[in-house]
Amino acid sequence: MKTLYLVRHAKSSRDDPSLPDRERPLNDRGRQDAPAMGKRLSKRGVKPDLLVSSPALRALTTAQLIANEIGYQRKDIIVDERLYASSPDDLLTVICAIGDQAVRVVLFGHNPEFTDLAHRLSSEVIDMPTCAVAEFLFDAKVWADVGKVGPAKVKLDAPKK
């Protein structure tokens, strides 16, 4: 079994229009929502083997805040350029290339790609609001099967749920 978590970054600030998109920080709500979602994951006993984040500040900060709550070392978060300004196909390529020793993997990134990929994996997921966590449990031994087989179980959580 493989479990994939797709996490859309928490609410970001657009207060400084001079900032490049990659450098946009989280706003106050985002800085509250990310640890709250991390606490929910922790209460459910989520212990990922791997956290991978987009290099954008808002996604990486979301990953770090959630990592703090689930006991994952911030220094072990992998930053992958392919999670920024990508496509669902690019994201699937990243997922399929994950080492098979990892059983539970969390990706942190952006919309519309994350919602599009989540919907492709399961029609149950229609939208991923900011800081939403889509969880997919696959009856698969290798990550390369993700996208070829449908998930056995799907769960979507979001801060306002």
C-alpha positions, 0 to 999 in steps of 0.5 A, a space after each residue: 500500500 502507498 499513501 499519497 498526500 497532496 497539500 495545497 499551500 496555505 493562504 498567501 499574501 498579495 500585499 506586496 505586488 513587487 514581490 516575485 511570485 515565488 517569494 510571496 509569504 503566507 498571510 496571517 490566516 495561512 500561518 494559522 491554518 498550516 499548523 492547524 492542519 498539521 495537528 489534524 494529521 498528527 491526531 490521525 497518526 500520519 507519519 510520512 516517510 517523505 515530504 517534498 515541497 515546491 520551492 515557492 516560499 508559501 509552499 515551503 513554509 506550509 511544509 515546514 509548519 506542518 512538519 513541525 506538527 507531525 514530528 518530521 524534521 524540517 531539514 529533511 524536507 526535499 525541495 523539488 523545482 518540478 512542483 512549481 509552475 508544473 502540470 498534473 502530468 509533471 506531478 505524476 512523473 515526480 510521484 512515479 519516480 519516488 523510491 519504492 521504500 517510501 510508503 507515505 509521501 506528502 507533496 506541497 504545491 499549488 493550484 490549479 495543478 494539485 486540484 487537477 491531479 487530485 481530480 484525475 486520481 479520484 473524481 471525488 475531489 472537485 476542489 482543493 481550497 488553500 491548505 487542503 489535504 487530499 489523501 489517496 491510499 493506493 493498493 500498489 507496491 510501487 509508486 509507478 502504479 499511481 495514476 494507472 490504478 485508482 485509489 482504494 480510499 480517498 479523503 479530503 480535509 481543509 481548514 474550514 471543514 
